[in-house]
Amino acid sequence: MFIYLQPLRLCFGVLDRIANAICILFDLTDKNENIYFESFWNPKQKNSLNIKQGDRWEKINQIKNLSLCALYTQASDLNLKTGEWYFYKTWRNALE
């Protein structure tokens, strides 16, 4: 089973790197902040750790980019509570 789930783990790593690249490109995060693909898209949280994290959602909404919309849709599908592909995240977490 580990052999079959290894590519899944690598895919999540690629998605995390895409989220980091978006943050660098649009200056959406501090350098010491950990970015994960599925949580990167969340709206402003009450317990935001820094200013950029709190303003990220507003900045993303101001950027008119079809590719960002597609990535947001994928992140929504990976959501553990409401996403269609929630089980992939569960499988990945089981690996770690």
C-alpha positions as CSV (number, residue, x, y, z in Angstrom):
1,M,0.0,0.0,0.0
2,F,2.9,2.4,0.7
3,I,4.1,2.1,-2.9
4,Y,0.7,3.3,-4.2
5,L,0.3,6.2,-1.8
6,Q,3.9,7.6,-2.2
7,P,2.9,9.5,-5.4
8,L,0.0,11.0,-3.6
9,R,2.3,12.3,-0.9
10,L,4.6,13.8,-3.6
11,C,1.6,15.5,-5.2
12,F,0.7,17.3,-2.0
13,G,4.3,18.4,-1.7
14,V,4.1,19.9,-5.3
15,L,0.8,21.7,-4.3
16,D,2.5,23.1,-1.2
17,R,5.4,24.4,-3.4
18,I,2.9,26.0,-5.8
19,A,1.3,27.8,-2.9
20,N,4.7,29.1,-1.8
21,A,5.5,30.3,-5.3
22,I,2.2,32.2,-5.4
23,C,3.1,33.8,-2.1
24,I,6.5,34.9,-3.4
25,L,5.1,36.1,-6.7
26,F,2.3,38.3,-5.2
27,D,4.0,39.0,-1.8
28,L,1.4,37.4,0.3
29,T,3.3,36.0,3.2
30,D,6.2,36.6,5.6
31,K,9.4,34.6,4.9
32,N,9.1,32.6,8.2
33,E,5.5,31.5,7.6
34,N,4.7,27.9,6.8
35,I,2.4,27.6,3.8
36,Y,0.3,24.6,3.0
37,F,-1.8,24.5,-0.2
38,E,-5.2,23.7,1.3
39,S,-5.0,26.2,4.2
40,F,-3.4,28.9,2.1
41,W,-6.7,29.8,0.6
42,N,-8.7,30.2,3.8
43,P,-10.3,33.6,4.4
44,K,-9.0,35.8,7.2
45,Q,-8.9,33.9,10.6
46,K,-9.6,35.6,13.9
47,N,-6.2,34.3,15.2
48,S,-4.1,35.5,12.3
49,L,-0.4,35.3,13.2
50,N,0.7,38.3,11.2
51,I,-0.6,41.2,9.0
52,K,0.1,39.5,5.7
53,Q,-1.7,36.4,6.7
54,G,-4.8,38.4,7.7
55,D,-4.8,40.5,4.4
56,R,-4.0,37.5,2.1
57,W,-7.6,36.7,1.3
58,E,-8.4,40.3,0.3
59,K,-5.3,40.5,-1.9
60,I,-6.1,37.2,-3.6
61,N,-9.6,38.4,-4.4
62,Q,-8.2,41.5,-6.0
63,I,-6.0,39.5,-8.4
64,K,-7.9,38.7,-11.6
65,N,-6.3,35.5,-12.6
66,L,-8.0,32.4,-14.1
67,S,-5.2,30.1,-12.9
68,L,-5.6,31.2,-9.3
69,C,-9.3,30.5,-9.6
70,A,-8.5,26.9,-10.8
71,L,-6.1,26.4,-7.9
72,Y,-8.7,27.6,-5.4
73,T,-11.2,25.1,-6.8
74,Q,-8.7,22.3,-6.3
75,A,-8.0,23.4,-2.8
76,S,-11.7,23.5,-2.1
77,D,-12.0,19.9,-3.3
78,L,-9.2,18.8,-1.0
79,N,-11.0,20.4,2.1
80,L,-11.3,17.8,4.8
81,K,-14.9,18.8,5.7
82,T,-16.6,19.8,2.5
83,G,-14.4,18.7,-0.3
84,E,-15.1,16.0,-2.9
85,W,-11.5,14.7,-2.6
86,Y,-11.2,14.8,1.2
87,F,-10.1,11.2,1.4
88,Y,-6.8,11.9,-0.4
89,K,-5.8,14.2,2.4
90,T,-6.8,11.5,4.9
91,W,-4.7,8.9,3.1
92,R,-1.7,11.3,3.0
93,N,-2.0,12.0,6.7
94,A,-2.1,8.2,7.4
95,L,1.2,7.9,5.6
96,E,2.9,10.4,7.9
